[in-house]
Amino acid sequence: MTEDRSPVRKTNATTEMPPEPEWLFYVLSFFVQIAGIVIGAIYMGKPNEECRRFGKNCLIAAIIPILLYCLCIYIYILFAVAYFVFYVVLMIGVIAFAGLSGGEYAFIGALAGIA
């Protein structure tokens, strides 16, 4: 029998490693979330523990911006509702003041049931 001494490296499931440089794929996962999810899913399915760790990190890097986006939308809605409520209360106060002062807008206060 002859040994195979070819310079080509044979790969199998146990010697497969994550791509280098890893940080580049983490940055890609952060800014292009769908790529991070796909890369993470591919590497999470590999039997090598280091590949699964790399896939998990890519998934985490892809999910963080999505969660930050949802948090920003939640804060925006919260402030929009607070502003709307403040504006409505302010306008009710203006209408009530106009109704109490007998001004030309007194009928609006009467319609609103304030004056």
KERO-924818 format. One record per residue: residue number from 1; chain; residue in one letter; x, y, z of N, C-alpha, C, O in turn. Coordinates in steps of 0.02 Angstrom, whole numbers, plus 50000, padded with zeros to 5 digits. Layout:
BEGIN
+-----+--------+--------+-------+-------+-------+-------+-------+-------+-------+-------+-------+-------+-------+-------+
! num ! chaine ! residu !  n_xx !  n_yy !  n_zz ! ca_xx ! ca_yy ! ca_zz !  c_xx !  c_yy !  c_zz !  o_xx !  o_yy !  o_zz !
+-----+--------+--------+-------+-------+-------+-------+-------+-------+-------+-------+-------+-------+-------+-------+
! NUM !      A !      A !     X !     Y !     Z !     X !     Y !     Z !     X !     Y !     Z !     X !     Y !     Z !
...
+-----+--------+--------+-------+-------+-------+-------+-------+-------+-------+-------+-------+-------+-------+-------+
***
This chain:
BEGIN
+-----+--------+--------+-------+-------+-------+-------+-------+-------+-------+-------+-------+-------+-------+-------+
! num ! chaine ! residu !  n_xx !  n_yy !  n_zz ! ca_xx ! ca_yy ! ca_zz !  c_xx !  c_yy !  c_zz !  o_xx !  o_yy !  o_zz !
+-----+--------+--------+-------+-------+-------+-------+-------+-------+-------+-------+-------+-------+-------+-------+
!   1 !      A !      M ! 50041 ! 49941 ! 50000 ! 50000 ! 50000 ! 50000 ! 50044 ! 50062 ! 50000 ! 50097 ! 50065 ! 50031 !
!   2 !      A !      T ! 50019 ! 50111 ! 49965 ! 50056 ! 50174 ! 49963 ! 50018 ! 50226 ! 50004 ! 49957 ! 50228 ! 50006 !
!   3 !      A !      E ! 50058 ! 50269 ! 50035 ! 50027 ! 50323 ! 50074 ! 50013 ! 50382 ! 50029 ! 50050 ! 50394 ! 49981 !
!   4 !      A !      D ! 49961 ! 50417 ! 50044 ! 49943 ! 50476 ! 50006 ! 49978 ! 50536 ! 50037 ! 49959 ! 50557 ! 50092 !
!   5 !      A !      R ! 50029 ! 50563 ! 50004 ! 50067 ! 50619 ! 50031 ! 50054 ! 50682 ! 49990 ! 50098 ! 50724 ! 49982 !
!   6 !      A !      S ! 49995 ! 50689 ! 49965 ! 49979 ! 50748 ! 49925 ! 49973 ! 50809 ! 49970 ! 49953 ! 50802 ! 50028 !
!   7 !      A !      P ! 49990 ! 50868 ! 49945 ! 49987 ! 50929 ! 49987 ! 49916 ! 50953 ! 49998 ! 49905 ! 51000 ! 50037 !
!   8 !      A !      V ! 49868 ! 50923 ! 49965 ! 49799 ! 50944 ! 49974 ! 49774 ! 50919 ! 50042 ! 49781 ! 50860 ! 50058 !
!   9 !      A !      R ! 49747 ! 50965 ! 50081 ! 49722 ! 50947 ! 50147 ! 49653 ! 50917 ! 50142 ! 49608 ! 50947 ! 50113 !
!  10 !      A !      K ! 49645 ! 50859 ! 50168 ! 49580 ! 50827 ! 50168 ! 49541 ! 50854 ! 50227 ! 49566 ! 50861 ! 50282 !
!  11 !      A !      T ! 49478 ! 50869 ! 50213 ! 49436 ! 50895 ! 50267 ! 49384 ! 50843 ! 50286 ! 49357 ! 50807 ! 50244 !
!  12 !      A !      N ! 49371 ! 50841 ! 50349 ! 49315 ! 50802 ! 50374 ! 49281 ! 50842 ! 50428 ! 49302 ! 50898 ! 50444 !
!  13 !      A !      A ! 49229 ! 50815 ! 50456 ! 49188 ! 50853 ! 50503 ! 49225 ! 50872 ! 50567 ! 49209 ! 50922 ! 50598 !
!  14 !      A !      T ! 49275 ! 50833 ! 50585 ! 49309 ! 50847 ! 50648 ! 49364 ! 50899 ! 50641 ! 49383 ! 50931 ! 50690 !
!  15 !      A !      T ! 49391 ! 50909 ! 50581 ! 49445 ! 50958 ! 50573 ! 49422 ! 51023 ! 50543 ! 49462 ! 51068 ! 50532 !
!  16 !      A !      E ! 49359 ! 51030 ! 50528 ! 49334 ! 51091 ! 50498 ! 49334 ! 51147 ! 50548 ! 49314 ! 51138 ! 50606 !
!  17 !      A !      M ! 49357 ! 51205 ! 50526 ! 49363 ! 51263 ! 50570 ! 49321 ! 51320 ! 50542 ! 49305 ! 51321 ! 50483 !
!  18 !      A !      P ! 49303 ! 51368 ! 50585 ! 49266 ! 51427 ! 50561 ! 49311 ! 51468 ! 50515 ! 49372 ! 51463 ! 50517 !
!  19 !      A !      P ! 49281 ! 51510 ! 50473 ! 49320 ! 51550 ! 50427 ! 49361 ! 51603 ! 50464 ! 49343 ! 51625 ! 50519 !
!  20 !      A !      E ! 49415 ! 51623 ! 50433 ! 49457 ! 51676 ! 50461 ! 49453 ! 51736 ! 50417 ! 49446 ! 51727 ! 50357 !
!  21 !      A !      P ! 49455 ! 51796 ! 50441 ! 49452 ! 51817 ! 50510 ! 49380 ! 51816 ! 50536 ! 49334 ! 51837 ! 50501 !
!  22 !      A !      E ! 49371 ! 51792 ! 50595 ! 49304 ! 51786 ! 50624 ! 49271 ! 51854 ! 50634 ! 49211 ! 51861 ! 50624 !
!  23 !      A !      W ! 49310 ! 51904 ! 50655 ! 49281 ! 51970 ! 50670 ! 49246 ! 51999 ! 50609 ! 49197 ! 52036 ! 50616 !
!  24 !      A !      L ! 49272 ! 51983 ! 50549 ! 49241 ! 52009 ! 50488 ! 49170 ! 51981 ! 50480 ! 49124 ! 52017 ! 50459 !
!  25 !      A !      F ! 49161 ! 51919 ! 50497 ! 49095 ! 51888 ! 50492 ! 49048 ! 51914 ! 50547 ! 48988 ! 51918 ! 50537 !
!  26 !      A !      Y ! 49077 ! 51930 ! 50605 ! 49036 ! 51960 ! 50658 ! 49011 ! 52029 ! 50637 ! 48953 ! 52046 ! 50649 !
!  27 !      A !      V ! 49054 ! 52068 ! 50607 ! 49035 ! 52135 ! 50584 ! 48982 ! 52128 ! 50528 ! 48933 ! 52165 ! 50528 !
!  28 !      A !      L ! 48993 ! 52082 ! 50482 ! 48944 ! 52069 ! 50429 ! 48877 ! 52048 ! 50459 ! 48824 ! 52071 ! 50436 !
!  29 !      A !      S ! 48879 ! 52006 ! 50509 ! 48817 ! 51983 ! 50542 ! 48781 ! 52041 ! 50576 ! 48719 ! 52043 ! 50576 !
!  30 !      A !      F ! 48818 ! 52088 ! 50604 ! 48788 ! 52144 ! 50639 ! 48753 ! 52192 ! 50590 ! 48698 ! 52215 ! 50603 !
!  31 !      A !      F ! 48786 ! 52206 ! 50533 ! 48759 ! 52255 ! 50487 ! 48712 ! 52225 ! 50434 ! 48668 ! 52260 ! 50409 !
!  32 !      A !      V ! 48720 ! 52162 ! 50418 ! 48676 ! 52128 ! 50370 ! 48648 ! 52067 ! 50407 ! 48676 ! 52012 ! 50404 !
!  33 !      A !      Q ! 48592 ! 52078 ! 50441 ! 48566 ! 52028 ! 50487 ! 48547 ! 51962 ! 50453 ! 48557 ! 51909 ! 50481 !
!  34 !      A !      I ! 48520 ! 51966 ! 50393 ! 48500 ! 51904 ! 50359 ! 48561 ! 51861 ! 50344 ! 48558 ! 51800 ! 50347 !
!  35 !      A !      A ! 48617 ! 51893 ! 50327 ! 48679 ! 51856 ! 50315 ! 48703 ! 51823 ! 50380 ! 48726 ! 51766 ! 50380 !
!  36 !      A !      G ! 48697 ! 51859 ! 50435 ! 48718 ! 51831 ! 50500 ! 48675 ! 51773 ! 50520 ! 48700 ! 51724 ! 50549 !
!  37 !      A !      I ! 48610 ! 51777 ! 50506 ! 48565 ! 51722 ! 50523 ! 48582 ! 51660 ! 50480 ! 48582 ! 51604 ! 50505 !
!  38 !      A !      V ! 48594 ! 51672 ! 50416 ! 48611 ! 51615 ! 50372 ! 48677 ! 51584 ! 50392 ! 48683 ! 51523 ! 50397 !
!  39 !      A !      I ! 48729 ! 51626 ! 50402 ! 48795 ! 51600 ! 50422 ! 48789 ! 51563 ! 50489 ! 48817 ! 51509 ! 50497 !
!  40 !      A !      G ! 48753 ! 51593 ! 50536 ! 48745 ! 51561 ! 50601 ! 48709 ! 51494 ! 50596 ! 48729 ! 51446 ! 50629 !
!  41 !      A !      A ! 48657 ! 51491 ! 50555 ! 48620 ! 51428 ! 50548 ! 48664 ! 51374 ! 50515 ! 48662 ! 51316 ! 50535 !
!  42 !      A !      I ! 48704 ! 51394 ! 50467 ! 48748 ! 51345 ! 50433 ! 48799 ! 51318 ! 50482 ! 48809 ! 51257 ! 50487 !
!  43 !      A !      Y ! 48831 ! 51362 ! 50520 ! 48885 ! 51339 ! 50565 ! 48857 ! 51307 ! 50629 ! 48893 ! 51269 ! 50661 !
!  44 !      A !      M ! 48796 ! 51323 ! 50648 ! 48766 ! 51289 ! 50706 ! 48752 ! 51215 ! 50690 ! 48748 ! 51174 ! 50736 !
!  45 !      A !      G ! 48743 ! 51199 ! 50627 ! 48728 ! 51131 ! 50607 ! 48789 ! 51087 ! 50600 ! 48783 ! 51027 ! 50587 !
!  46 !      A !      K ! 48849 ! 51115 ! 50607 ! 48910 ! 51075 ! 50600 ! 48926 ! 51039 ! 50665 ! 48910 ! 51065 ! 50719 !
!  47 !      A !      P ! 48958 ! 50981 ! 50661 ! 48971 ! 50942 ! 50721 ! 49028 ! 50969 ! 50765 ! 49032 ! 50952 ! 50824 !
!  48 !      A !      N ! 49071 ! 51010 ! 50737 ! 49129 ! 51036 ! 50773 ! 49106 ! 51088 ! 50825 ! 49065 ! 51131 ! 50809 !
!  49 !      A !      E ! 49131 ! 51083 ! 50885 ! 49111 ! 51129 ! 50939 ! 49131 ! 51200 ! 50924 ! 49094 ! 51247 ! 50939 !
!  50 !      A !      E ! 49189 ! 51211 ! 50894 ! 49212 ! 51278 ! 50878 ! 49169 ! 51309 ! 50823 ! 49156 ! 51370 ! 50823 !
!  51 !      A !      C ! 49146 ! 51269 ! 50775 ! 49101 ! 51294 ! 50723 ! 49034 ! 51313 ! 50753 ! 49004 ! 51363 ! 50733 !
!  52 !      A !      R ! 49009 ! 51273 ! 50800 ! 48945 ! 51290 ! 50832 ! 48950 ! 51354 ! 50873 ! 48904 ! 51394 ! 50874 !
!  53 !      A !      R ! 49008 ! 51364 ! 50906 ! 49019 ! 51426 ! 50943 ! 49020 ! 51486 ! 50896 ! 48991 ! 51538 ! 50911 !
!  54 !      A !      F ! 49053 ! 51478 ! 50839 ! 49056 ! 51532 ! 50789 ! 48986 ! 51547 ! 50763 ! 48967 ! 51605 ! 50756 !
!  55 !      A !      G ! 48946 ! 51495 ! 50749 ! 48878 ! 51504 ! 50725 ! 48834 ! 51538 ! 50776 ! 48793 ! 51581 ! 50758 !
!  56 !      A !      K ! 48842 ! 51520 ! 50840 ! 48803 ! 51551 ! 50893 ! 48821 ! 51625 ! 50899 ! 48777 ! 51667 ! 50907 !
!  57 !      A !      N ! 48885 ! 51642 ! 50894 ! 48906 ! 51711 ! 50898 ! 48880 ! 51752 ! 50838 ! 48862 ! 51810 ! 50846 !
!  58 !      A !      C ! 48879 ! 51722 ! 50779 ! 48850 ! 51756 ! 50721 ! 48776 ! 51769 ! 50730 ! 48751 ! 51823 ! 50713 !
!  59 !      A !      L ! 48740 ! 51720 ! 50758 ! 48669 ! 51730 ! 50771 ! 48657 ! 51785 ! 50822 ! 48612 ! 51827 ! 50815 !
!  60 !      A !      I ! 48698 ! 51786 ! 50874 ! 48692 ! 51839 ! 50925 ! 48706 ! 51907 ! 50894 ! 48671 ! 51955 ! 50907 !
!  61 !      A !      A ! 48759 ! 51911 ! 50852 ! 48776 ! 51974 ! 50820 ! 48722 ! 51996 ! 50772 ! 48715 ! 52056 ! 50759 !
!  62 !      A !      A ! 48683 ! 51950 ! 50745 ! 48628 ! 51968 ! 50699 ! 48565 ! 51988 ! 50738 ! 48526 ! 52029 ! 50713 !
!  63 !      A !      I ! 48555 ! 51960 ! 50796 ! 48493 ! 51973 ! 50834 ! 48498 ! 52038 ! 50873 ! 48447 ! 52071 ! 50883 !
!  64 !      A !      I ! 48557 ! 52057 ! 50896 ! 48564 ! 52118 ! 50936 ! 48538 ! 52180 ! 50900 ! 48500 ! 52218 ! 50931 !
!  65 !      A !      P ! 48555 ! 52194 ! 50836 ! 48527 ! 52253 ! 50804 ! 48452 ! 52251 ! 50795 ! 48418 ! 52302 ! 50797 !
!  66 !      A !      I ! 48425 ! 52191 ! 50786 ! 48352 ! 52184 ! 50779 ! 48319 ! 52203 ! 50845 ! 48268 ! 52239 ! 50845 !
!  67 !      A !      L ! 48347 ! 52180 ! 50901 ! 48319 ! 52198 ! 50966 ! 48327 ! 52273 ! 50980 ! 48282 ! 52304 ! 51009 !
!  68 !      A !      L ! 48384 ! 52302 ! 50961 ! 48393 ! 52374 ! 50970 ! 48343 ! 52414 ! 50929 ! 48317 ! 52464 ! 50953 !
!  69 !      A !      Y ! 48329 ! 52391 ! 50869 ! 48280 ! 52424 ! 50826 ! 48210 ! 52421 ! 50859 ! 48175 ! 52471 ! 50861 !
!  70 !      A !      C ! 48192 ! 52363 ! 50885 ! 48126 ! 52357 ! 50918 ! 48123 ! 52401 ! 50980 ! 48071 ! 52431 ! 50993 !
!  71 !      A !      L ! 48178 ! 52406 ! 51018 ! 48179 ! 52449 ! 51076 ! 48171 ! 52522 ! 51057 ! 48134 ! 52559 ! 51090 !
!  72 !      A !      C ! 48204 ! 52543 ! 51003 ! 48197 ! 52613 ! 50980 ! 48125 ! 52627 ! 50958 ! 48099 ! 52681 ! 50972 !
!  73 !      A !      I ! 48094 ! 52581 ! 50923 ! 48025 ! 52590 ! 50901 ! 47979 ! 52595 ! 50962 ! 47934 ! 52636 ! 50964 !
!  74 !      A !      Y ! 47991 ! 52553 ! 51012 ! 47950 ! 52554 ! 51074 ! 47957 ! 52622 ! 51109 ! 47907 ! 52651 ! 51129 !
!  75 !      A !      I ! 48019 ! 52647 ! 51115 ! 48030 ! 52712 ! 51147 ! 47997 ! 52767 ! 51107 ! 47968 ! 52813 ! 51135 !
!  76 !      A !      Y ! 48003 ! 52764 ! 51041 ! 47971 ! 52814 ! 50998 ! 47895 ! 52815 ! 51009 ! 47866 ! 52869 ! 51016 !
!  77 !      A !      I ! 47864 ! 52757 ! 51009 ! 47792 ! 52753 ! 51019 ! 47773 ! 52779 ! 51088 ! 47723 ! 52814 ! 51096 !
!  78 !      A !      L ! 47813 ! 52761 ! 51138 ! 47799 ! 52784 ! 51206 ! 47800 ! 52861 ! 51209 ! 47755 ! 52891 ! 51239 !
!  79 !      A !      F ! 47851 ! 52892 ! 51180 ! 47855 ! 52965 ! 51180 ! 47801 ! 52996 ! 51137 ! 47776 ! 53050 ! 51153 !
!  80 !      A !      A ! 47783 ! 52964 ! 51082 ! 47730 ! 52992 ! 51039 ! 47663 ! 52992 ! 51076 ! 47625 ! 53040 ! 51072 !
!  81 !      A !      V ! 47648 ! 52938 ! 51111 ! 47586 ! 52934 ! 51149 ! 47587 ! 52986 ! 51206 ! 47537 ! 53019 ! 51218 !
!  82 !      A !      A ! 47644 ! 52992 ! 51240 ! 47648 ! 53041 ! 51294 ! 47639 ! 53112 ! 51267 ! 47605 ! 53153 ! 51298 !
!  83 !      A !      Y ! 47669 ! 53127 ! 51210 ! 47661 ! 53192 ! 51179 ! 47588 ! 53204 ! 51160 ! 47561 ! 53259 ! 51170 !
!  84 !      A !      F ! 47556 ! 53154 ! 51131 ! 47486 ! 53160 ! 51110 ! 47441 ! 53173 ! 51171 ! 47398 ! 53217 ! 51168 !
!  85 !      A !      V ! 47452 ! 53136 ! 51224 ! 47412 ! 53145 ! 51285 ! 47424 ! 53215 ! 51313 ! 47376 ! 53249 ! 51332 !
!  86 !      A !      F ! 47486 ! 53237 ! 51316 ! 47502 ! 53304 ! 51340 ! 47467 ! 53357 ! 51297 ! 47440 ! 53405 ! 51323 !
!  87 !      A !      Y ! 47469 ! 53348 ! 51231 ! 47439 ! 53395 ! 51185 ! 47363 ! 53398 ! 51195 ! 47334 ! 53452 ! 51196 !
!  88 !      A !      V ! 47331 ! 53340 ! 51203 ! 47258 ! 53338 ! 51213 ! 47240 ! 53371 ! 51278 ! 47192 ! 53410 ! 51280 !
!  89 !      A !      V ! 47277 ! 53357 ! 51331 ! 47263 ! 53388 ! 51396 ! 47273 ! 53464 ! 51391 ! 47233 ! 53502 ! 51419 !
!  90 !      A !      L ! 47324 ! 53485 ! 51357 ! 47336 ! 53557 ! 51348 ! 47279 ! 53590 ! 51310 ! 47256 ! 53644 ! 51329 !
!  91 !      A !      M ! 47257 ! 53557 ! 51257 ! 47202 ! 53586 ! 51217 ! 47137 ! 53587 ! 51256 ! 47098 ! 53635 ! 51249 !
!  92 !      A !      I ! 47124 ! 53537 ! 51296 ! 47064 ! 53537 ! 51338 ! 47067 ! 53595 ! 51388 ! 47017 ! 53628 ! 51401 !
!  93 !      A !      G ! 47127 ! 53607 ! 51415 ! 47136 ! 53663 ! 51460 ! 47125 ! 53729 ! 51425 ! 47094 ! 53774 ! 51454 !
!  94 !      A !      V ! 47150 ! 53737 ! 51364 ! 47140 ! 53799 ! 51326 ! 47066 ! 53809 ! 51311 ! 47040 ! 53864 ! 51316 !
!  95 !      A !      I ! 47033 ! 53755 ! 51292 ! 46961 ! 53760 ! 51276 ! 46922 ! 53777 ! 51339 ! 46876 ! 53818 ! 51336 !
!  96 !      A !      A ! 46940 ! 53746 ! 51395 ! 46905 ! 53761 ! 51457 ! 46917 ! 53833 ! 51478 ! 46871 ! 53867 ! 51501 !
!  97 !      A !      F ! 46978 ! 53856 ! 51470 ! 46993 ! 53926 ! 51487 ! 46953 ! 53973 ! 51443 ! 46928 ! 54024 ! 51467 !
!  98 !      A !      A ! 46948 ! 53957 ! 51379 ! 46910 ! 54000 ! 51333 ! 46836 ! 53999 ! 51353 ! 46802 ! 54050 ! 51347 !
!  99 !      A !      G ! 46811 ! 53942 ! 51375 ! 46741 ! 53937 ! 51395 ! 46727 ! 53975 ! 51459 ! 46674 ! 54007 ! 51465 !
! 100 !      A !      L ! 46774 ! 53973 ! 51506 ! 46764 ! 54008 ! 51569 ! 46771 ! 54084 ! 51561 ! 46740 ! 54122 ! 51598 !
! 101 !      A !      S ! 46812 ! 54104 ! 51514 ! 46823 ! 54176 ! 51506 ! 46769 ! 54208 ! 51463 ! 46768 ! 54269 ! 51455 !
! 102 !      A !      G ! 46725 ! 54168 ! 51434 ! 46671 ! 54196 ! 51394 ! 46694 ! 54221 ! 51326 ! 46662 ! 54264 ! 51296 !
! 103 !      A !      G ! 46749 ! 54196 ! 51303 ! 46777 ! 54219 ! 51240 ! 46739 ! 54191 ! 51181 ! 46687 ! 54158 ! 51189 !
! 104 !      A !      E ! 46764 ! 54203 ! 51123 ! 46730 ! 54182 ! 51062 ! 46730 ! 54106 ! 51052 ! 46692 ! 54080 ! 51012 !
! 105 !      A !      Y ! 46774 ! 54071 ! 51089 ! 46777 ! 53998 ! 51083 ! 46738 ! 53964 ! 51140 ! 46748 ! 53904 ! 51152 !
! 106 !      A !      A ! 46696 ! 54000 ! 51174 ! 46660 ! 53972 ! 51231 ! 46614 ! 53915 ! 51209 ! 46603 ! 53869 ! 51247 !
! 107 !      A !      F ! 46588 ! 53918 ! 51148 ! 46544 ! 53864 ! 51125 ! 46582 ! 53798 ! 51119 ! 46551 ! 53746 ! 51126 !
! 108 !      A !      I ! 46647 ! 53800 ! 51106 ! 46686 ! 53737 ! 51101 ! 46689 ! 53705 ! 51171 ! 46681 ! 53644 ! 51177 !
! 109 !      A !      G ! 46701 ! 53746 ! 51222 ! 46701 ! 53720 ! 51290 ! 46633 ! 53692 ! 51308 ! 46629 ! 53642 ! 51344 !
! 110 !      A !      A ! 46580 ! 53724 ! 51285 ! 46513 ! 53699 ! 51301 ! 46500 ! 53633 ! 51265 ! 46469 ! 53588 ! 51292 !
! 111 !      A !      L ! 46525 ! 53628 ! 51203 ! 46517 ! 53565 ! 51166 ! 46556 ! 53508 ! 51199 ! 46534 ! 53451 ! 51200 !
! 112 !      A !      A ! 46614 ! 53525 ! 51226 ! 46655 ! 53474 ! 51258 ! 46629 ! 53457 ! 51327 ! 46653 ! 53409 ! 51358 !
! 113 !      A !      G ! 46581 ! 53496 ! 51353 ! 46553 ! 53482 ! 51419 ! 46596 ! 53509 ! 51475 ! 46589 ! 53488 ! 51533 !
! 114 !      A !      I ! 46642 ! 53554 ! 51458 ! 46688 ! 53580 ! 51509 ! 46660 ! 53643 ! 51541 ! 46663 ! 53650 ! 51602 !
! 115 !      A !      A ! 46632 ! 53687 ! 51500 ! 46608 ! 53751 ! 51527 ! 46533 ! 53751 ! 51534 ! 46504 ! 53800 ! 51556 !
+-----+--------+--------+-------+-------+-------+-------+-------+-------+-------+-------+-------+-------+-------+-------+
***
